Amino acid sequence: MSTSEVACSYAALILFDDGIPITAEKISTLVKAANVKIDSYWPGLFAKLFEKKNIDDLIFNVGSGGGASVAAAAPVSGAAAPAAATPAAEEKKEEPKEESDDDMGFSLFD
């Protein structure tokens, strides 16, 4: 990500947080106030993006990768919750880690 993109992203988030409509002019004003040099087309691109996309959705879906599966609903009754948790604990039994003779006790990934 370039400095221009980061500056415009932060400017858009500042505007969103303050409840101010996100426009190219307002993004440019904030970036200039921060004394960051950007190409003139970036504020317009970010303003167009945020006209079509909801920033809340973008923030809450960061790193989700799309296509995430839906989690199962929690049981309503209080008595069923402990019984449901027991099988999950039994399934998580870890198998002993096999050791190799040729790793000599250290690794780059330990």
C-alpha positions in Angstrom: 0.0 0.0 0.0 1.4 3.4 -0.9 1.7 6.4 1.3 -1.1 8.1 -0.8 -3.5 5.2 -0.2 -2.7 5.1 3.5 -3.2 8.8 3.9 -6.5 8.7 2.1 -7.6 5.7 4.1 -6.9 7.5 7.4 -8.6 10.7 6.2 -11.7 8.7 5.2 -11.8 7.0 8.6 -11.4 10.4 10.4 -14.3 11.8 8.4 -16.4 8.7 9.0 -15.6 8.8 12.8 -16.7 12.4 13.0 -19.9 11.8 11.0 -18.8 14.0 8.2 -19.7 13.0 4.6 -16.7 11.6 2.8 -15.9 13.7 -0.3 -12.8 14.1 -2.4 -12.4 17.7 -1.2 -12.6 16.8 2.5 -10.1 14.0 2.0 -7.7 16.3 0.2 -8.1 18.9 3.0 -7.2 16.4 5.7 -4.3 15.0 3.8 -2.9 18.5 3.1 -3.3 19.4 6.8 -1.2 16.4 7.6 1.4 17.6 5.2 1.4 14.5 3.1 2.0 14.7 -0.7 -0.4 12.5 -2.7 -1.4 12.2 -6.3 -4.5 14.2 -7.1 -6.6 11.2 -8.2 -6.5 9.3 -4.9 -9.1 11.4 -3.0 -11.6 11.0 -5.8 -11.1 7.3 -5.9 -11.6 6.9 -2.2 -14.6 9.2 -2.2 -16.2 7.1 -5.0 -15.4 3.9 -3.1 -17.1 5.1 0.1 -20.2 6.3 -1.8 -20.8 2.6 -2.7 -19.5 0.8 0.3 -20.5 1.1 3.9 -17.3 1.7 6.1 -18.8 -0.2 9.0 -19.0 -3.3 6.8 -15.4 -2.8 5.6 -14.1 -2.4 9.1 -16.0 -5.4 10.6 -15.0 -7.7 7.7 -11.3 -7.0 7.6 -9.4 -10.2 7.2 -12.5 -12.3 6.8 -11.5 -13.4 3.4 -15.1 -13.7 2.2 -17.1 -16.9 2.0 -16.9 -17.5 5.8 -19.2 -20.1 7.2 -22.0 -19.2 9.5 -21.5 -20.3 13.1 -24.2 -22.5 14.7 -26.7 -20.8 16.9 -26.1 -21.2 20.7 -28.6 -23.3 22.6 -31.4 -21.4 24.3 -31.8 -23.4 27.5 -29.1 -23.0 30.1 -29.0 -26.8 30.9 -28.1 -27.8 27.4 -25.0 -25.6 27.2 -22.7 -27.6 29.5 -23.7 -30.9 27.9 -22.9 -29.4 24.4 -19.5 -28.3 25.6 -18.4 -31.7 26.8 -18.1 -33.5 23.4 -16.0 -30.6 22.1 -13.5 -30.9 24.9 -13.2 -34.7 24.2 -12.5 -34.1 20.5 -9.5 -31.8 21.2 -7.2 -34.5 22.6 -3.7 -33.8 21.4 -1.6 -36.6 20.1 2.0 -36.7 21.3 4.4 -34.8 19.1 6.8 -37.1 17.2 10.4 -36.2 17.6 12.9 -36.6 14.8 16.5 -37.7 15.4 17.9 -35.3 12.7 16.5 -32.0 14.1 19.1 -31.9 16.8 16.8 -30.2 19.3 16.3 -26.8 17.5 14.4 -25.4 14.6 13.8 -22.1 12.8 10.1 -22.4 13.6 10.2 -23.2 17.3 
